[in-house]
Amino acid sequence: MSTVNYSLKHKGVRLISSEDAWVKGKNGKRRFNPKYHFVGKIDTKLPNIIITASDKKKPKFKGNTYDLNSTAKSQIVEHFYDEKGKRNKKTVAYFGVEKK
């Protein structure tokens, strides 16, 4: 079982695109958007593995996609594939919770 609860209905974890996850700071460097608490990251280079999402730390294994519920899996498919079933150019997505 995964070390993080990815239940999208109960804990508020949802899939966040990389365009929303990254913002530019005043000095021009990119950093994670402070309005989200990031739980994990999924990359098409490692499609079945969910790793930690961090600006500075080395990524660590958090779980695999087999442990996700059907809502999370459908969000992943909708993010990485278009309506015709073809792969789009998106390569990274993040799991996160919006901060209050």
Protein Blocks (a to p, Z undefined) as FASTA:
>chain_A
ZZbdcbfklnopacddfklmpccdfkopacddfkbccfbdcdfklmmbccdddfkbccdd
fbdfklpcfklmmmmmmmmpcfkopacfbfbdcdddddZZ
